[in-house]
Amino acid sequence: MVRKSRKDIGALGERAAAEYLRRRGFELVERNVARKTGELDVIMRKGETLHFIEVKTLLCSDFPTKEALNTYDPSNNLHVYKIRKVSRTAEWYAAEHEWGGDIQIDAALVWLRERDNLARVRYLPQIVES
């Protein structure tokens, strides 16, 4: 893989997460929605629920084994402050679009393998209790 910026790596991770969820019955609504309150990486819909997915991507030389997960774990970047910003922005988005269904804050952890750009995705549903 040619040297990529953090932004490029993040965009690849967001695409991988969106595709992973699409294959599991989700419908892509929008990506990279930015407002004063924060940014929403991926917005997907499944049934009557809008899912706001915070994506954390880590570039790695190889996919982690269970034993090595702690050294490869992108969830280390899911800080309380960041999750709070995503929640506020999701509430704003739902109100602006007059969404009448449920909303859910989720996360997707993506490991992006350097040598071939293959991704491994771990979906974490409902990281914020409603």
Secondary structure, DSSP 8 states (H G I E B T S, - for coil): -----HHHHHHHHHHHHHHHHHTTT-EEEEEEEEETTEEEEEEEEETTEEEEEEEEEEEESS---TTTHHHH-GGGG--HHHHHHHHHHHHHHHHHTT--SEEEEEEEEEEEETTT--EEEEEE--SS--
